[in-house]
Amino acid sequence: MKMELLSEMVALMGTHIEIKVAIDAHDLPLARLALSESWDWLRSVADRMTRFDERSELSGLNRAGGAWCVVSPDLYAVIELSLMAARATGGLFDPALLPWIEAAGYDRDFAAIAHRELEPEWQVPRRPQPADWEGIVLDKAGCRVRLPEGARLDLGGIIKGWAADQILARQLADFPNVLVSIGGDMRVRGTDEDQGRWAIAIGDTRQGATQAHAAIITMASGGLATSGATDRWWWRGGVREHHLIDPRTGRPVPLWIDPADDPVAAPFPLIASATAIAPTAAQAEIAAKVALLHGYPMALGESETAWKQRDLGAQDDRFETGNQALLLLLGIGEITISRHLREYLETTAGGGEVWLMLPEPGEASTC
């Protein structure tokens, strides 16, 4: 029997958030109440964890460097998860990059700088040693955080995935068929209204692309995230900047942005976007960012090696880094995937599938 689909979309967290619940008709009132509670909670998270409001809880913590600061359980949980990700990735994911993000020009709401020319001169701040994130101290019993002096957090790289995971575990815990999408960070459970796996389109965001989608992935369990900078960029001193910072250099990661960029200027084609599939949306978000830092083809090699070496008995898979797979859209108009992507979907994502709409490297295009 076909189910009803309750779908709502709201602009929040500087992006669009969509929640879908597939349910029997008699459960619609309960689902509407759960969605209302979800939106209330998301607004609270957005208000408390934004770096663009000096009154937010995160801004208060960033001003308190060197001193213990009591924080809300939610903010504590996100920081704890961020440090887990930093350790698991050897610091490639770094939650303490705010000074470098601001130095690149992203010091205000993105709408105020999108595709515009900013002040011509800037200087990357000197990076303290050891890395700032390694000096963050947590006190779980007291729900306290102490940042090193001068360290400031930007949680934009994990908050969306974390929030999607939390909604499934909290407000929507009683509903077996759910999709939550927060700015491209997705978490799914169960089936859609036709009782098929949730279908997720991976957009071809390259300017001038002739196809709307690069791929379609179906899933019944887990998280998916796509990261890139084909839309979120600006100019500074005649140099194109974006928000994806390499913690090893303090500079934006080399990525394909638009046709004005030479997609093969590097030894290998530049990545336009990286999509990661993992058990949770937060883990997928981190995996996508790390893939951009590794670049093509190293990202695929790292993913495939980690899959072979994964700990099948791990109890906490939030950042068991081998438990994920990748799909990379290259600036040259080709798409490439982890060799184990289909195996991952079959064994870990509820028997999902993938359809590629663009040619893989070395293949002739039939599109």
C-alpha positions as CSV (number, residue, x, y, z in Angstrom):
1,M,0.0,0.0,0.0
2,K,1.3,3.4,-1.0
3,M,2.2,5.7,1.9
4,E,1.7,9.4,2.2
5,L,4.7,11.7,1.9
6,L,5.0,14.7,4.3
7,S,7.6,17.1,3.0
8,E,8.6,20.5,4.3
9,M,11.4,22.9,3.4
10,V,12.7,25.9,5.3
11,A,15.6,28.4,4.7
12,L,17.8,28.2,7.8
13,M,21.5,27.9,8.7
14,G,22.3,29.9,5.5
15,T,21.0,27.1,3.4
16,H,17.8,25.1,2.6
17,I,16.7,22.3,4.9
18,E,14.2,19.7,3.7
19,I,12.6,17.0,5.8
20,K,10.6,14.2,4.3
21,V,8.6,11.5,6.2
22,A,6.8,8.6,4.4
23,I,3.9,7.5,6.6
24,D,0.5,5.9,6.7
25,A,-2.2,8.6,6.4
26,H,-3.4,8.1,10.0
27,D,0.1,9.1,11.3
28,L,0.1,12.5,9.6
29,P,-0.9,14.5,12.7
30,L,2.0,12.9,14.7
31,A,4.4,13.5,11.9
32,R,3.4,17.2,11.6
33,L,4.0,17.7,15.3
34,A,7.4,16.0,15.0
35,L,8.4,18.2,12.1
36,S,7.3,21.3,14.1
37,E,9.5,20.2,16.9
38,S,12.3,19.6,14.5
39,W,12.1,23.1,13.1
40,D,12.1,24.6,16.6
41,W,15.2,22.7,17.6
42,L,17.0,23.6,14.3
43,R,16.3,27.3,14.8
44,S,17.7,27.0,18.3
45,V,20.8,25.3,17.0
46,A,21.3,27.9,14.3
47,D,21.0,30.7,16.8
48,R,23.4,29.2,19.3
49,M,26.1,27.9,17.0
50,T,26.4,30.6,14.3
51,R,29.7,32.5,14.2
52,F,28.0,35.5,12.5
53,D,26.2,36.7,15.6
54,E,28.2,38.1,18.5
55,R,25.4,37.1,20.9
56,S,25.5,33.4,20.0
57,E,26.9,30.8,22.3
58,L,29.7,29.9,19.9
59,S,30.8,33.5,19.7
60,G,30.9,33.7,23.5
61,L,33.1,30.6,23.6
62,N,35.4,32.0,20.9
63,R,35.9,35.1,23.0
64,A,36.8,33.1,26.1
65,G,40.0,31.5,24.9
66,G,42.3,30.4,27.7
67,A,39.4,30.1,30.2
68,W,36.9,27.4,31.0
69,C,33.5,28.0,29.6
70,V,30.3,26.1,30.5
71,V,28.4,25.3,27.3
72,S,25.1,23.7,26.4
73,P,25.0,19.9,25.9
74,D,24.4,20.4,22.2
75,L,27.4,22.7,21.7
76,Y,29.5,20.3,23.8
77,A,28.5,17.4,21.7
78,V,29.4,19.1,18.4
79,I,32.8,20.1,19.7
80,E,33.4,16.6,21.1
81,L,32.5,15.1,17.7
82,S,34.7,17.7,15.9
83,L,37.7,16.6,18.0
84,M,37.0,13.0,17.3
85,A,37.0,13.8,13.6
86,A,40.2,15.8,13.9
87,R,42.0,12.9,15.6
88,A,40.6,10.3,13.1
89,T,41.8,12.4,10.1
90,G,45.2,13.4,11.5
91,G,44.1,17.0,11.7
92,L,42.9,17.3,8.1
93,F,39.5,18.2,9.5
94,D,40.2,21.1,11.8
95,P,37.4,22.9,13.7
96,A,39.8,25.7,14.7
97,L,40.3,27.3,11.3
98,L,38.2,30.4,11.8
99,P,41.1,32.8,11.7
100,W,42.2,31.4,8.3
101,I,38.6,31.4,7.0
102,E,38.3,35.1,8.0
103,A,41.7,35.9,6.5
104,A,40.5,34.5,3.2
105,G,37.6,37.0,3.4
106,Y,34.8,34.9,4.8
107,D,34.3,37.2,7.8
108,R,30.6,37.9,7.3
109,D,27.5,36.2,6.1
110,F,28.2,34.6,2.7
111,A,25.4,36.6,1.0
112,A,27.4,39.8,1.6
113,I,30.5,38.5,-0.2
114,A,29.2,36.0,-2.8
115,H,31.1,36.3,-6.1
116,R,32.2,39.9,-5.2
117,E,35.6,41.6,-4.9
118,L,36.7,42.2,-1.4
119,E,39.6,44.2,0.2
120,P,42.7,43.6,-1.9
121,E,45.3,42.9,0.9
122,W,45.2,40.2,3.5
123,Q,47.6,38.2,5.6
124,V,47.2,34.6,6.7
125,P,47.7,34.6,10.5
126,R,50.7,32.8,11.9
127,R,49.7,29.2,12.9
128,P,50.4,28.5,16.6
129,Q,52.2,25.2,17.6
130,P,50.9,22.8,18.4
131,A,47.7,22.9,16.2
132,D,44.9,24.8,18.0
133,W,42.5,21.9,18.0
134,E,45.0,19.8,19.9
135,G,45.0,22.3,22.7
136,I,41.2,22.2,23.2
137,V,40.3,20.6,26.5
138,L,36.9,19.1,27.4
139,D,35.3,18.5,30.8
140,K,32.4,16.1,30.2
141,A,31.2,16.1,33.8
142,G,30.9,19.8,34.0
143,C,30.0,20.3,30.3
144,R,32.9,22.7,30.0
145,V,35.3,23.6,27.1
146,R,38.6,25.5,27.3
147,L,40.0,26.8,24.0
148,P,43.7,27.8,23.7
149,E,44.2,31.5,23.8
150,G,43.6,32.9,20.3
151,A,41.9,29.8,19.1
152,R,38.4,30.2,17.6
153,L,36.0,27.6,16.2
154,D,34.0,27.4,13.0
155,L,31.6,24.5,13.2
156,G,30.1,25.0,9.7
157,G,32.0,22.0,8.5
158,I,30.2,19.5,10.8
159,I,27.1,21.2,12.2
160,K,24.8,20.4,9.3
161,G,25.6,16.7,9.2
162,W,25.4,16.4,13.0
163,A,22.0,18.2,13.1
164,A,20.6,15.8,10.4
165,D,21.8,12.8,12.5
166,Q,20.3,14.2,15.6
167,I,16.8,14.8,14.1
168,L,16.6,11.2,13.1
169,A,17.6,10.1,16.6
170,R,15.5,12.7,18.5
171,Q,12.4,14.3,17.0
172,L,11.9,11.6,14.3
173,A,13.0,8.6,16.3
174,D,9.5,7.0,16.0
175,F,9.2,7.2,12.2
176,P,10.9,4.4,10.2
177,N,11.0,6.2,6.8
178,V,12.7,9.6,6.9
179,L,15.0,11.8,4.8
180,V,16.7,14.9,6.2
181,S,18.7,17.2,3.9
182,I,20.6,20.2,5.4
183,G,22.4,22.0,2.7
184,G,23.4,18.8,0.9
185,D,24.2,16.9,4.1
186,M,21.7,14.0,4.1
187,R,20.6,11.3,6.5
188,V,18.1,8.6,5.4
189,R,16.3,5.8,7.0
190,G,13.8,3.3,5.5
191,T,12.0,3.9,2.3
192,D,10.1,6.6,0.4
193,E,6.4,6.8,-0.2
194,D,6.5,4.2,-2.9
195,Q,8.4,1.9,-0.5
196,G,11.6,2.1,-2.6
197,R,15.0,3.3,-1.3
198,W,15.4,7.0,-1.1
199,A,16.8,8.4,-4.4
200,I,19.4,11.1,-4.1
201,A,20.5,13.1,-7.1
202,I,24.1,14.4,-7.2
203,G,24.0,17.6,-9.1
204,D,26.4,18.6,-11.9
205,T,27.2,22.0,-10.5
206,R,29.8,23.0,-13.1
207,Q,28.8,26.1,-15.0
208,G,27.8,25.3,-18.6
209,A,27.1,21.6,-17.6
210,T,24.7,20.0,-20.1
211,Q,23.2,17.6,-17.6
212,A,21.4,18.5,-14.4
213,H,22.7,15.4,-12.5
214,A,26.1,13.7,-12.4
215,A,24.8,10.6,-10.6
216,I,21.8,9.2,-8.7
217,I,22.3,7.1,-5.6
218,T,19.6,5.1,-3.8
219,M,20.0,4.4,-0.1
220,A,17.9,3.0,2.8
221,S,20.3,3.7,5.6
222,G,23.1,6.1,6.4
223,G,24.4,9.5,5.4
224,L,25.6,11.4,2.3
225,A,27.3,14.7,1.9
226,T,28.6,16.7,-1.1
227,S,31.3,19.3,-0.7
228,G,32.8,21.8,-3.2
229,A,33.1,25.5,-4.0
230,T,31.5,25.9,-7.5
231,D,29.0,28.3,-5.9
232,R,30.5,29.5,-2.6
233,W,33.4,31.7,-3.7
234,W,34.5,35.4,-3.9
235,W,37.3,37.6,-5.2
236,R,40.0,39.1,-3.0
237,G,42.8,41.2,-4.6
238,G,42.0,39.6,-8.0
239,V,42.3,36.1,-6.6
240,R,39.4,33.8,-6.3
241,E,38.9,32.5,-2.7
242,H,36.6,30.0,-1.1
243,H,35.7,28.6,2.3
244,L,37.4,25.2,2.1
245,I,40.7,25.8,3.8
246,D,43.6,23.4,3.9
247,P,44.9,23.3,7.5
248,R,48.3,22.3,6.3
249,T,48.7,25.6,4.4
250,G,46.1,28.0,5.7
251,R,45.0,28.6,2.1
252,P,41.9,27.5,0.1
253,V,42.2,24.0,-1.3
254,P,42.9,23.9,-5.1
255,L,39.5,23.1,-6.7
256,W,37.8,23.5,-10.0
257,I,35.4,26.4,-9.8
258,D,34.4,27.4,-13.3
259,P,35.5,27.1,-16.9
260,A,37.9,30.0,-16.5
261,D,40.0,27.7,-14.4
262,D,42.3,25.2,-16.1
263,P,41.0,21.9,-15.0
264,V,44.3,20.1,-15.7
265,A,46.6,22.8,-14.4
266,A,47.7,20.4,-11.7
267,P,49.3,17.0,-12.4
268,F,45.8,15.5,-12.2
269,P,42.4,17.0,-12.9
270,L,40.9,19.2,-10.2
271,I,37.9,18.1,-8.3
272,A,34.7,20.1,-8.7
273,S,32.8,18.3,-6.0
274,A,33.3,15.3,-3.7
275,T,30.4,13.2,-2.5
276,A,30.9,10.8,0.4
277,I,28.5,8.0,1.7
278,A,29.0,6.9,5.3
279,P,27.0,5.6,8.2
280,T,26.1,9.1,9.4
281,A,25.7,12.5,7.8
282,A,28.4,13.9,10.0
283,Q,30.9,11.3,9.0
284,A,30.0,11.8,5.3
285,E,30.6,15.5,5.7
286,I,34.0,14.9,7.1
287,A,34.9,12.3,4.5
288,A,33.9,14.7,1.6
289,K,36.0,17.5,3.0
290,V,39.0,15.2,3.5
291,A,38.6,13.9,-0.1
292,L,38.9,17.5,-1.4
293,L,42.1,17.9,0.7
294,H,43.6,14.8,-0.7
295,G,42.6,15.6,-4.3
296,Y,42.3,13.2,-7.2
297,P,43.3,10.4,-7.5
298,M,44.8,10.2,-4.0
299,A,41.3,10.5,-2.3
300,L,40.2,7.4,-4.0
301,G,43.3,5.4,-3.1
302,E,43.0,6.5,0.6
303,S,39.3,5.5,0.6
304,E,39.8,2.1,-1.0
305,T,42.8,1.2,1.3
306,A,40.8,2.2,4.4
307,W,37.9,0.1,3.2
308,K,40.1,-3.0,3.0
309,Q,41.6,-2.3,6.4
310,R,38.4,-1.3,8.2
311,D,37.6,-2.8,11.6
312,L,34.5,-4.9,11.0
313,G,34.0,-5.3,14.7
314,A,34.0,-1.6,15.6
315,Q,31.2,-0.6,17.9
316,D,31.4,3.1,17.4
317,D,31.4,3.7,13.6
318,R,31.0,7.5,13.7
319,F,34.6,8.1,12.6
320,E,35.8,4.6,11.7
321,T,37.3,6.1,8.6
322,G,37.3,3.0,6.5
323,N,33.5,2.8,6.6
324,Q,32.8,5.2,3.7
325,A,32.9,5.5,-0.1
326,L,33.4,8.4,-2.6
327,L,32.1,9.8,-5.8
328,L,34.1,12.6,-7.3
329,L,33.0,15.0,-10.0
330,L,36.1,16.3,-11.9
331,G,36.3,19.6,-13.6
332,I,37.0,18.0,-17.0
333,G,33.4,16.6,-17.0
334,E,34.1,13.1,-15.8
335,I,33.0,11.2,-12.7
336,T,35.0,8.7,-10.8
337,I,34.0,6.5,-7.8
338,S,35.6,4.3,-5.1
339,R,36.0,0.8,-6.4
340,H,34.0,-0.4,-3.4
341,L,31.1,2.1,-3.8
342,R,28.6,-0.5,-5.1
343,E,29.8,-3.0,-2.4
344,Y,29.3,-0.3,0.2
345,L,25.8,0.5,-0.9
346,E,24.9,-3.1,-1.0
347,T,26.3,-4.1,2.4
348,T,26.0,-0.9,4.5
349,A,23.4,1.4,2.9
350,G,20.5,-1.0,2.8
351,G,21.1,-2.4,-0.6
352,G,21.4,0.8,-2.6
353,E,22.5,1.4,-6.1
354,V,24.3,4.1,-8.2
355,W,23.7,5.3,-11.7
356,L,26.4,7.5,-13.3
357,M,25.2,10.1,-15.8
358,L,28.7,11.2,-16.8
359,P,31.5,9.1,-18.3
360,E,34.2,7.7,-16.0
361,P,37.8,8.6,-16.7
362,G,39.0,7.0,-19.9
363,E,35.5,6.1,-21.1
364,A,33.8,7.6,-24.2
365,S,30.8,9.7,-23.4
366,T,27.4,8.4,-24.5
367,C,25.4,11.3,-23.0
